[in-house]
Each structure stands twice: as C-alpha cells, then as structure tokens.
C-alpha cells in the first residue's frame, strides 16, 4: 500500500462531519434537558426524573464520542506531520491508532443511540398510561 499525505487527509472530512453531527446532537439534548428540568421543577414526576437520569448518561456518552473524535483528528494531524518529517513507520502506526480511536467513537455513538431509544420508550409509556 502506498502511504502518503493523502491517506490520513481522507479522514479530515469524515471526522469533521462526525464532530458536527455530535455537536448538533449535544445541543439538541441540552435543550431537552433544559425543558425537562423546567418541567420537573414545576411538577416533580418520576417519569421526568427517569428522563433526566437518561440525559445524564447520554451527555456522558456524547462527551466521550466527541473526545474520541477529537483524539482521532489529533492523531491524523500528527500522522501528517510525521509524514512530512519522513517518519513513515511511526506515521502509519499513528494512522492505525487514529482509525481505532475513530471506531471507539462510533461504538460509543451506537450505544448512545440505544440509550436514546430508551428515552423515547419512556415518552411512549406516558401515552400508554393515558
């Protein structure tokens, strides 16, 4: 395989879009948290409390998803610098590490999606109770 500067550069757009998606996801969850906290302070309810607990977990997972995404981006940039310095073997290792960290970010994201589905199920339970 020919390993040059364009190889790690391919990940730049993917990681950037990934980070943008999770920044938007974070903002959406943050707005929901604010709404549910306002509802809970007016009318304390166990269902709202469950949602808030769910949001705590989701925010933690989003934080780790973003952390791993940023780390992957950092490793890609470092890899490119090492290619310029002609440290190809170390650059290849860092590129592989960048891919592994990106996979970790994707795995945490998948778990967050399952938690998110759990939050929607809590909302649907309200309808069933009515």
Backbone as CSV, one residue per row, in Angstrom:
resi,resn,N_x,N_y,N_z,CA_x,CA_y,CA_z,C_x,C_y,C_z
1,UNK,0.841,-1.177,0.000,0.000,0.000,0.000,0.885,1.238,0.000
2,UNK,0.504,2.199,-0.812,1.238,3.454,-0.873,0.687,4.394,0.205
3,UNK,1.507,4.708,1.190,1.080,5.563,2.301,1.720,6.933,2.130
4,UNK,0.888,7.919,1.850,1.391,9.284,1.710,0.435,10.253,2.410
5,UNK,0.659,11.517,2.229,-0.088,12.554,2.954,-1.588,12.502,2.682
6,UNK,-1.993,12.006,1.531,-3.429,11.980,1.209,-4.181,10.901,1.985
7,UNK,-3.464,9.879,2.452,-4.144,8.800,3.186,-4.790,9.318,4.469
8,UNK,-4.052,9.940,5.388,-4.726,10.473,6.577,-5.616,11.669,6.267
9,UNK,-5.319,12.383,5.200,-6.143,13.543,4.840,-7.563,13.130,4.474
10,UNK,-7.729,11.875,4.036,-9.069,11.385,3.701,-10.009,11.412,4.902
11,UNK,-9.452,11.246,6.093,-10.291,11.224,7.293,-10.747,12.607,7.741
12,UNK,-10.123,13.662,7.262,-10.442,15.004,7.741,-11.915,15.353,7.557
13,UNK,-12.439,15.130,6.380,-13.844,15.481,6.150,-14.776,14.574,6.941
14,UNK,-14.431,13.293,7.033,-15.278,12.364,7.777,-15.315,12.724,9.260
15,UNK,-14.158,12.986,9.838,-14.112,13.330,11.263,-14.791,14.663,11.509
16,UNK,-14.602,15.620,10.617,-15.241,16.933,10.780,-16.764,16.808,10.755
17,UNK,-17.289,16.031,9.826,-18.739,15.826,9.775,-19.233,15.082,11.011
18,UNK,-18.451,14.128,11.466,-18.786,13.365,12.672,-18.882,14.308,13.874
19,UNK,-17.903,15.193,14.005,-17.896,16.137,15.123,-19.072,17.109,15.019
20,UNK,-19.380,17.559,13.826,-20.519,18.455,13.624,-21.822,17.770,14.007
21,UNK,-21.969,16.524,13.599,-23.187,15.778,13.933,-23.347,15.648,15.439
22,UNK,-22.258,15.380,16.147,-22.377,15.204,17.587,-22.442,16.510,18.346
23,UNK,-21.953,17.572,17.763,-22.181,18.887,18.369,-23.666,19.220,18.272
24,UNK,-24.258,18.947,17.130,-25.699,19.179,16.968,-26.509,18.280,17.901
25,UNK,-26.075,17.046,18.039,-26.763,16.122,18.942,-26.675,16.615,20.382
26,UNK,-25.498,17.087,20.765,-25.313,17.637,22.110,-26.246,18.822,22.332
27,UNK,-26.325,19.726,21.372,-27.192,20.901,21.512,-28.661,20.503,21.639
28,UNK,-29.072,19.495,20.878,-30.463,19.032,20.967,-30.750,18.441,22.338
29,UNK,-29.831,17.614,22.845,-30.020,17.010,24.164,-29.977,18.085,25.247
30,UNK,-29.093,19.065,25.101,-29.005,20.146,26.086,-30.322,20.921,26.162
31,UNK,-30.929,21.175,25.010,-32.223,21.868,25.003,-33.303,21.018,25.671
32,UNK,-33.291,19.724,25.400,-34.256,18.836,26.051,-34.055,18.805,27.564
33,UNK,-32.810,18.783,27.988,-32.519,18.784,29.427,-33.112,20.037,30.069
34,UNK,-32.901,21.169,29.440,-33.451,22.422,29.981,-34.975,22.355,30.089
35,UNK,-35.617,21.818,29.072,-37.079,21.694,29.093,-37.541,20.762,30.211
36,UNK,-36.885,19.622,30.334,-37.295,18.658,31.348,-36.993,19.155,32.763
37,UNK,-35.904,19.873,32.938,-35.606,20.441,34.253,-36.680,21.463,34.628
38,UNK,-37.081,22.280,33.668,-38.147,23.258,33.931,-39.448,22.547,34.305
39,UNK,-39.778,21.483,33.576,-40.985,20.713,33.898,-40.875,20.075,35.277
40,UNK,-39.706,19.549,35.586,-39.526,18.851,36.862,-39.606,19.814,38.048
41,UNK,-39.074,21.012,37.867,-39.135,21.973,38.969,-40.564,22.439,39.220
42,UNK,-41.385,22.494,38.176,-42.793,22.877,38.332,-43.630,21.732,38.888
43,UNK,-43.431,20.532,38.335,-44.218,19.361,38.723,-43.295,18.151,38.845
44,UNK,-42.701,17.936,40.025,-41.830,16.760,40.178,-42.592,15.470,39.862
45,UNK,-42.023,14.706,38.967,-42.666,13.482,38.496,-41.583,12.434,38.284
46,UNK,-41.892,11.189,38.623,-40.910,10.113,38.482,-40.537,9.874,37.021
47,UNK,-41.477,10.042,36.099,-41.184,9.871,34.673,-40.180,10.900,34.181
48,UNK,-40.347,12.139,34.616,-39.404,13.192,34.226,-38.038,12.912,34.848
49,UNK,-38.032,12.426,36.079,-36.774,12.098,36.753,-36.036,10.999,35.987
50,UNK,-36.765,10.003,35.488,-36.141,8.939,34.687,-35.519,9.517,33.418
51,UNK,-36.235,10.455,32.797,-35.698,11.094,31.589,-34.419,11.857,31.903
52,UNK,-34.418,12.573,33.018,-33.227,13.337,33.393,-32.046,12.405,33.672
53,UNK,-32.305,11.262,34.298,-31.242,10.276,34.507,-30.715,9.754,33.170
54,UNK,-31.630,9.530,32.239,-31.263,9.089,30.897,-30.389,10.145,30.210
55,UNK,-30.753,11.413,30.372,-29.979,12.503,29.763,-28.564,12.565,30.332
56,UNK,-28.419,12.295,31.624,-27.077,12.296,32.231,-26.177,11.278,31.524
57,UNK,-26.711,10.108,31.327,-25.942,9.052,30.659,-25.635,9.452,29.216
58,UNK,-26.643,9.954,28.522,-26.452,10.329,27.121,-25.428,11.436,26.962
59,UNK,-25.459,12.432,27.853,-24.485,13.521,27.775,-23.069,13.011,28.015
60,UNK,-22.921,12.075,28.929,-21.614,11.473,29.176,-21.132,10.728,27.935
61,UNK,-22.024,9.978,27.308,-21.648,9.235,26.105,-21.305,10.177,24.953
62,UNK,-22.056,11.255,24.812,-21.751,12.234,23.761,-20.386,12.867,24.026
63,UNK,-20.097,13.128,25.295,-18.786,13.692,25.649,-17.672,12.749,25.202
64,UNK,-17.824,11.453,25.485,-16.788,10.501,25.085,-16.737,10.312,23.573
65,UNK,-17.877,10.366,22.921,-17.887,10.284,21.457,-17.089,11.443,20.865
66,UNK,-17.328,12.640,21.387,-16.602,13.805,20.894,-15.125,13.736,21.266
67,UNK,-14.835,13.285,22.469,-13.433,13.151,22.885,-12.677,12.220,21.938
68,UNK,-13.245,11.045,21.666,-12.578,10.101,20.776,-12.484,10.659,19.349
69,UNK,-13.495,11.401,18.917,-13.433,12.030,17.594,-12.316,13.054,17.508
70,UNK,-12.181,13.885,18.538,-11.113,14.891,18.561,-9.756,14.209,18.639
71,UNK,-9.650,13.171,19.451,-8.389,12.440,19.558,-8.006,11.816,18.212
72,UNK,-8.980,11.280,17.520,-8.726,10.714,16.197,-8.226,11.790,15.234
73,UNK,-8.857,12.939,15.285,-8.456,14.076,14.444,-7.023,14.497,14.780
74,UNK,-6.731,14.594,16.070,-5.386,14.964,16.513,-4.345,13.969,16.008
75,UNK,-4.646,12.684,16.134,-3.708,11.660,15.674,-3.505,11.730,14.163
76,UNK,-4.553,12.073,13.435,-4.426,12.234,11.982,-3.482,13.387,11.638
77,UNK,-3.653,14.497,12.326,-2.786,15.658,12.071,-1.343,15.320,12.429
78,UNK,-1.158,14.669,13.573,0.185,14.266,13.981,0.787,13.303,12.964
79,UNK,-0.023,12.403,12.451,0.408,11.470,11.416,0.905,12.229,10.182
80,UNK,0.159,13.240,9.779,0.561,14.019,8.603,1.879,14.762,8.848
81,UNK,2.046,15.284,10.053,3.315,15.953,10.378,4.483,14.970,10.307
82,UNK,4.253,13.755,10.783,5.318,12.748,10.736,5.631,12.316,9.302
83,UNK,4.625,12.329,8.452,4.885,12.025,7.028,5.783,13.098,6.440
84,UNK,5.492,14.365,6.759,6.353,15.459,6.279,7.789,15.307,6.795
85,UNK,7.914,14.802,8.017,9.245,14.630,8.606,9.893,13.308,8.178
86,UNK,9.217,12.551,7.324,9.703,11.279,6.783,9.820,10.167,7.824
87,UNK,8.979,10.218,8.839,8.881,9.132,9.808,7.666,8.276,9.437
88,UNK,7.787,7.569,8.343,6.654,6.876,7.744,6.114,5.755,8.642
89,UNK,6.985,4.954,9.214,6.520,3.852,10.050,5.722,4.362,11.259
90,UNK,6.235,5.377,11.932,5.522,5.948,13.079,4.215,6.577,12.608
91,UNK,4.239,7.225,11.450,3.029,7.830,10.891,1.973,6.763,10.600
92,UNK,2.402,5.647,10.054,1.460,4.553,9.778,0.841,4.017,11.074
93,UNK,1.656,3.890,12.107,1.150,3.419,13.401,0.142,4.413,13.970
94,UNK,0.451,5.691,13.893,-0.480,6.711,14.394,-1.762,6.752,13.570
95,UNK,-1.643,6.515,12.275,-2.842,6.483,11.442,-3.728,5.305,11.849
96,UNK,-3.114,4.156,12.098,-3.882,2.998,12.562,-4.535,3.299,13.910
97,UNK,-3.798,3.967,14.794,-4.359,4.350,16.094,-5.528,5.314,15.905
98,UNK,-5.400,6.219,14.956,-6.476,7.166,14.664,-7.739,6.435,14.213
99,UNK,-7.566,5.425,13.377,-8.715,4.636,12.922,-9.359,3.867,14.078
100,UNK,-8.531,3.326,14.961,-9.050,2.583,16.116,-9.824,3.513,17.041
101,UNK,-9.279,4.693,17.288,-9.962,5.664,18.153,-11.261,6.123,17.502
102,UNK,-11.250,6.288,16.178,-12.480,6.652,15.480,-13.520,5.542,15.613
103,UNK,-13.083,4.293,15.551,-14.011,3.177,15.754,-14.583,3.200,17.165
104,UNK,-13.769,3.565,18.146,-14.260,3.682,19.520,-15.334,4.761,19.599
105,UNK,-15.115,5.855,18.919,-16.101,6.935,18.885,-17.417,6.452,18.277
106,UNK,-17.319,5.685,17.218,-18.512,5.147,16.567,-19.222,4.154,17.490
107,UNK,-18.463,3.335,18.188,-19.061,2.360,19.103,-19.805,3.060,20.244
108,UNK,-19.198,4.090,20.819,-19.867,4.847,21.885,-21.120,5.514,21.331
109,UNK,-21.029,5.986,20.112,-22.188,6.609,19.460,-23.334,5.621,19.304
110,UNK,-23.004,4.402,18.907,-24.053,3.383,18.760,-24.728,3.117,20.100
111,UNK,-23.957,3.044,21.148,-24.516,2.824,22.481,-25.424,3.990,22.880
112,UNK,-25.000,5.205,22.555,-25.814,6.386,22.857,-27.139,6.344,22.112
113,UNK,-27.127,5.829,20.901,-28.373,5.698,20.132,-29.326,4.740,20.851
114,UNK,-28.806,3.644,21.373,-29.663,2.707,22.106,-30.238,3.351,23.365
115,UNK,-29.431,4.142,24.055,-29.912,4.858,25.235,-30.985,5.869,24.825
116,UNK,-30.771,6.515,23.696,-31.735,7.492,23.179,-33.070,6.832,22.878
117,UNK,-33.016,5.644,22.329,-34.246,4.899,22.051,-34.970,4.587,23.352
118,UNK,-34.192,4.290,24.400,-34.783,4.071,25.715,-35.531,5.294,26.213
119,UNK,-34.996,6.471,25.931,-35.665,7.712,26.330,-36.988,7.871,25.581
120,UNK,-36.990,7.513,24.327,-38.237,7.602,23.558,-39.272,6.607,24.068
121,UNK,-38.802,5.438,24.489,-39.726,4.450,25.060,-40.374,4.990,26.334
122,UNK,-39.615,5.727,27.137,-40.174,6.341,28.344,-41.288,7.325,27.991
123,UNK,-41.073,8.069,26.925,-42.100,9.016,26.482,-43.345,8.287,25.988
124,UNK,-43.141,7.199,25.270,-44.273,6.432,24.757,-45.054,5.751,25.884
125,UNK,-44.366,5.432,26.968,-45.064,4.850,28.117,-46.082,5.829,28.699
126,UNK,-45.784,7.118,28.611,-46.747,8.128,29.074,-48.044,8.027,28.306
127,UNK,-47.935,7.808,27.010,-49.122,7.686,26.165,-49.897,6.427,26.551
128,UNK,-49.181,5.349,26.793,-49.845,4.088,27.188,-50.602,4.251,28.497
129,UNK,-50.045,5.051,29.428,-50.713,5.252,30.708,-51.987,6.076,30.551
130,UNK,-52.023,6.929,29.541,-53.221,7.750,29.310,-54.288,6.916,28.670
